Amino acid sequence: MRGNTAHNSTPRSSRAFSPWNLFSALLLLPEQPSPDAVQKVVQDYGINVQRAGNVLEAAQLIRSRRLDLLIFDSDLPWLDQLGCLKPSTNWRGVAVSLSSLARRYGAGNRRVHFNLPKPVSADALARALKAAYTNMAQHRIATYRHTVPARLVSGTLNHRGWQRTLHQVSILNLSQTGLCLSAGEPLPHGASLSMSLTLPESSYSVHASGNIVWSHSNGRTGVSFDRSACPEMKKFQERLNEWLPPELGLVAKIF
């Protein structure tokens, strides 16, 4: 396999915008047989394509870019070194495996959404892409960071058996899945939070709970919301959808 094979292939500029243009895919395929047939199907949908030829290139692309889709050959010997394929991964994209018969029945603990037989046909891959659309679209919308002037009305931090009230904390951005806070001091990673916040032009506050998933020495803090199906959070998500940019608004209408 040739080294340094990562490159970016952009969709054809002559096409009008489609919701697929918002998505990015990473292809992890051997040079033989040629990966161009798979790449053509993906690009024909308007998806931006990245390729990597080894584990270091793949890991760097996954860390540095927003990727919605991973298509890989299950026979590549270094796949199990990729954290994004482990069941415990924080990467929420869609994984498509191209597998030999033996691999289809022995994929181990890899996080895979679609398992297609090799050699993959264009029709089978196209069906998998269509089936993956809703998952990719929902994730894009749920994780879109809004920079609207939301306000933290109150908050309580719980960590290792003690709790305290949050002071001098502001919201930098928020999404359906979490928010970014700016605090006067670093907040402890792994701590749990209960919060009450208000959105612009809203007469009510939203109560939410979550956990600190990253914390910087400058006080910036990432919070992941706990999953909740309560009417209050549903109303909160609908309100955020009203502020989506036009491209994502189109995606939301389609699925």
Secondary structure by P-SEA (a helix, b strand, c coil): cccccbbbbbccccccccccccbbbbbbccccccaaaaaaaaaaabbbbbbbccaaaaaaaaacccccbbbbccccccccccccccccccccbbbbbbccaaaaaccccccccccccccccaaaaaaaaaaaaaaaaaaaaaaccccccccccccccccccbbbbbccccccccccccccccccccccccbbbbbccccccccbbbbbcccccccccccbbbbbbcccccaaaaaaaaaaaaaccaaaaaaaaac
